[in-house]
Amino acid sequence: MAEFATPNDISSTLTESETVDAAAKIAAVSQWITDKKPDLAEGHPQAKYVVVDVVRAALANKKYAGHTQYSRTVGGVTRSGTLVDPGGSMVITDFHKQLLGISLAIMPQYHFGDC
């Protein structure tokens, strides 16, 4: 299976455990892409962009696992937000699919058995 990125593409400052987690996420996203578009070359630039974008977002939100909102107060300043991707899960958006040339419409599939 072609992996379209490496943990170093995600960040050069990952800890050992983050590197292991990033490698697993890279393998999962790369496999998803390969399943959907088996003809993509290993160095495909859009595939690399999608893998890096999805994995970075998943790693960035990992610290909020189990939460959909957060707030932080320092002195008199409060920052808060709602997470689109709670829990560090990997989300492949319609934009990512368009970059890869994957149809957004579901195509009908038929199976007539052993005719």
N, C-alpha and C positions, 0 to 999 in steps of 0.2 A: 504494500500500500504506500502511496506517495503521501508524505507529510509535507504540507505546504509552508511550514514555518518551524522555527526552533525556539526553545525558551529564551535564547539570547535576542531573538527578534521581538519578544514581548517586553523584556527589560534586562539590562545588564546587571541590575542590582537585586535580583531575586535571591532569597535565602534558599538553603538546600531543600527545605520542605516545599517552598513555593515553586522551585524548579521542577520537582517531582509532580506537583499538582498541575503546573502549566503544561508539562509534557503529556500528561494524561488528557487534559482538555484539548490540546493541539491534536492528539491522535483521534479523539472523538469527533471534533469538527472536521478534520481532514477526511475521516471515514464517511461522514455524512455527505460531504461534497463529492467524494469519489462515488458513492452510491447514486447520487443524483446526476452527476456528470462524469461518467467513467472515462471520457475521452480527453479530459484536461491533462496537460503536460505537468510534470512535477514542479517546474519553476513558474507556473502561471501567476502573473502579478496580481490579478484580481482575487484569485484564490488565497494568495498569501495575505492580501489586505483583509479579506473577510476573516480568516483564521486569527490574525493578530487582533483585529477589532473585537471579535467575539470573546476571545480569551482575556484580553486586557479588561474588558468590561466585567467579566465574571470574577476575575481576581480582585478588581477594585471594590466590588460590592460584597465580597466574601465576609468582610468584617461586620456587615449588617445582616448576616444570616438569620432568618426567622423574623425579620422586621420589614415592615413596608414603609415606615416613616422614621425620621430621626430628628433630633434637635440638639443643639450644643450651645451653651451659654458661657461666655468668657467675659468677665466684668459686666458691663452694661450692654453687651452685644449678643444677640441670639441669632443663630442660623438654624434653619430647619428645612426639611425637604421631604418629598415622597419619592421612593425608589420605584423606577419603572421595572427594574429587574431585581426583585428582592432575593436575597439568599445566595447570591453568587452563581445562579444558574446561567446556562449559556442560551442566549437568545439570538437566533438567526432571523433578521428582519426581512421585510419585503425588499428593502434597498439592497441588502446583501444578495438576495436571490436574483435581483435584476442585474447586479454586477456580474454574476456567474452565468447569466443567460438561462436561468431556471424559470419556467413558466409559473406565474402566480395563480393561474386558473387550474382547477383540478380537471384532469382529462379522464373521460370514461375509460374503463378497462373491462374487457370481456374475456371469458374463458368458456369454451364450449366442450371441454373434456377431450377425450381421445377420439375425435371424429375421423 
